[in-house]
């Protein structure tokens, strides 16, 4: 039921999202044919365009100035794409959504410059809205994304992390752009200030739910569905909520705690490391922590739905609620 209703939201907004898609592709072109083709492939494989959808929906219930909203939504999507380019470079990821990343086929320096180019293009789109506050939100969101990535780097390979540290990290990495997207849409729609802030809170809680589910899926699903191996976060030394919950339950009696520490620390290389990673993933799946983490995501999604109740347009409010349901119910 949830999946059907969510598909209806994307179907209802498809004409607007297609305009965003065209705008994103137009500003992503570069003068080097081979590189341009790679960048366009990356842009076109960007998923459902959830962040532009949030921005459009946030403006939809107020003054629906579609041209300005599409411009801002394209900027948001490019900002997201650029952050993924840098993220993949830092993580040395070879695959994203089952396809080779840019850093798998280009020198690292070129990939970083392409990411910077996409950041610059996204900033130009934000400026094209001619709304100084939108530009300020855009800049603040970019800073939050960088903060989240830095936290992920500096806390890598560490099990001694608090829940608060984890939530600060995923807020920067994911939820900040959800929050900024909803806030920018509400501003461009001319929403009253209390509505702008409520929609920002909606986006933040939605983004938290979305990232927690991403962390669950990383351990629950495999390459066929996610386009990357199960346990990729563990392989990178990134400690997520399910891993934190699992670590809190362990003792050294059966060696499970030692295995987890070894995998997170990156101490196991080669075939043996792969086998140990697979064993740890299986133990996490059997422990019940994936279900516990999913409940945490549901709690954030429920908060998001409460924030959406302020939206005056009933159809748009229902769409926002459906998107919040999708954030925790999805499987990829």
N, C-alpha and C positions, 0 to 999 in steps of 0.2 A: 504493500500500500504506500509506504513512504517513498519507494523508488519511483512509482508511477507518478505521484504528485510532484516530485522533484523534477522529473522529466518534463512535466507540464509547465513548470516555471521556465525552464530553458527554452521550451518550444514557444511559449508566449512571448518571450523576450528575444527570440531568434532574429527578427529583422534588425533590432538595435544592435545586437551582438555581432551580426554580420557587418554592420557599418564600422564597429570597433575593429573587427578583424581586418577589414580593408585598410583602415587608417594605420594600424600597427604594421602591416606589411609594407605600406608605402614608405614609411619612415625608417624601415629596417634595412633598406637596400644600401649596399656599398658598391664602390666602383671596381671591385675585383671579382670577376664572374664566379670563380670557384668558391671564394669565401662568401659571396653574396648568396649562392645556392645553399651553402651550409647554414648560414644565419636564417634564411627563410624557412628551411626545413625545421630548424629549432623553434622558430616563432609559430609555425603551423602545427607543431606537435604539442602546443601548450595546454592541452586539456580543455576543460569546459569553459574557461574564462570566468571563473567564479568571482575574482576580485572586481573586474569590470561589471559583472552582474550586480554585485553589491552596490557599487557606485550608482549605477542606473536606477536600481530599485529605491535607493535612498532619496534620489531626486524625483522619482516618479509620482510620489504622493503629494507633491507640492507644485512648483512651477516647472513644468517639464520642458526646459530649454534643451532640446535634444542635441543640437550642434555642440554646445559647450560641454554637455555631459559626455558625449562620444569622444571629444578631444581629451577630456580628463581621464576617461576610462581607458583610452589607448595609452596615455601616459602611465597609468597605474600598471597596465599589463606589461609594458616595456620595462618598467622598473622591476617588476617581478622576474621577467626573463633575464635581465641583466644580473640580478642577484643570483639566479641559478647558474649562470655562466661562471661567475666568480666562485660560487659555492662548489661547483664541480671541479674547478681548478685547484682550489684549496684541498679538497678531499681526494683529488686525483681519481675521480670517478670515471670509469670507462663507458658506463651506460646510464641513460636516463630514459624512462618509459620504453625500455627495450631497444633503444637506438644509441649509436655511438655519440658521446659528448664531443663538443668542439675540441677539448683538450686531448681527446683520443686521436685526433687527426691533424692538429695544428700545433706549432710550438707554443709553449706556455706564454711567452711574451705577447704573441699575436692574439691569443685568447683573452688575456687581460685587457689589451687595448680594445678588442671588440666589445668586451663587457663595458668598458668605459664609454665607448661610442654609444652603446644602447642606453646607458645611464644619461648621457648628455641629451640624446634624443627624447628620452622620457621627460627630462627637465624642461626642454623646449616646449613640449606639449602642455606641461603644467603651466608654464608662463603664458601660453597662448589662450588660456582661459581668461586672462586679464583680471584675475582675482588675487590680490596680494596674500590673502589668508590661505588660499589654496596652495600657493607657492610655499608659504611657510610650513603648512602641514606636510607638503611633499618633502621639503628639506628635513624636517624633524623625523619623518618616517624613514628616510634614507639613513639618518644617523642611528635610529633604533635598529635597523636591519644590520648595520655594521657592528653595533654593540652586541647584538645577538650572536653574530658570527664570531666575534672575538671571544665572547663567553664560551662558545662551543669549543674553540681552539684551546683556551686556557684551562678549561675544565676537562679536557679530553683525558681518557685513561684514569679517571678518578672515580672511585665508588663513594668517597666520603663527601657527597653533595647533599644539600638539604632540598626539601621540596620547594622552598622559596627560591633558591638558586636556579633550580630547574625551570620554574615558572617564569622567572625573569628572562632566562635564556630563550625560551620558546615564544615569549611575548615579542622580543626583539626579532627573532628569526622569522616568525610567521604572523603573529596576531597583530603586530603594529601596522602592517600593510592592510589587513582586513579593517582595522579601526580607522585608519586614515582614508581608505576608500569610501567607507560609509559616511564619514564626516565630510569629505569633499563633496560627495553627491548631495548630501543634505544642504550644505552651504550653497552650492550652485542652484539648487532648487528653491532657495529662499526660505527654508524652514525656520521657524522660531528657534531661538538659541537653546531652550530646554530640549527641543526635539533633536537639534544638532548633536547635543551631548549624549542624549539617550541612544541615538543611532551610532555614535562613536563607541559607546559602551557595548551596544549590540555587536558591532564588528569585532571588538576586542574579545568578547566572550566566545563568539563564533570561531575566531581564529585559534583561540586556546583549545577549544573542542576539536577543531580540525587537526591541529598538530599532535594532540595526544592520540587521536585515532591513527594518524600517520605512524606514530611510534609503535602502536599496537600492531598495525598491519605489517610493519617491518619484521616483526617476529612471528606473526600468524600466517602470513601468505608467502608465496615463493616467486621465483623469477617469471613464471608464465603470466601471473596476474599483475605483478608490480613492475616487471621489466628490470629487476635487479634481484640478487640472491637474498634469501631470508637471512635475517640477522646482520644486514649490512652495517647498521649502526654499531653493533657490537664489534664487528670487524674493524671499524674505524676508531673504536675506543670511545664512542659517544654514548654516555649513560642516559637513558631515557626513563620515563616514569615506570614502565613495567619492570625494567631491570632494577631500579631502586627499590620497588616493592618486593621483588624477589630476593634481593640481597638482604633486606631487613628480616626475612624469614629464616635465613640459613644459619647453620652452625657448621663446624668443620668435621662433624661426625662421619659423614659419608663421602667427604671430599668434594661435594658440590660447590661449597664456598671457594675452595682453592681453585677449582676449575674456572669459576666465574672470574675470580681475580686475575688469573692468567690470561684469559681471553680479553678482558677489558684492558689489561696492561699491555697487550700486544706482544706477550712473551712467547707465543706459540706461532711458529712460521711453518710454511710448507704443508705437506700432506697431513702431518700429525695435528697441526693447528686447525686445519679444516675439519678434521674429525672431531676435535674437541669443541670447536664452535658449534658444529651440528648437534653434539650431545648437550651443550648448554642451552641451545635454542629449544631442543625437545624437552628439557627439564623445566624451562620457563613456561612452555606451553602447557605442561601437565600440572603446573603449580596453582593455577587459578588466578594469577596476577593479571593476565590479559583481560579477564572479565572485570576485575577490580579497577583497572585503569580505564576501561570502557565506561564504567559507572562515573568516574571522575569527568570524562568527556561529556557524558549525558548531563551532569550537573551544570557544566558551563553552557551547554546548548539550551538548557532550561532557563538559565539566567538571560541568555540572549533573547529568547522568546518573550520573556517578561519585559525587556527593554523595548521590543518591537510593538508592544501594546499601545504605545503613545502615538503611533502612526495613524493619521485620521482616515486615510483611504483604506477601506476594508479589503479590497482585492490585493493591494500592495502589501498590507499587513499579513495577509494569509500567505503570500509568496515568501515573505521574509521568515515566517514561521516554518514553512516547508523547507527552506534552505537550511535552517537550524537543525531540523530533523535529519536532513541529508548528511550534515557534518559528522554525526556519530554513527549513522546507519550504513554508510558506504562501505564497500569492500575493496576499493582500490583508489 
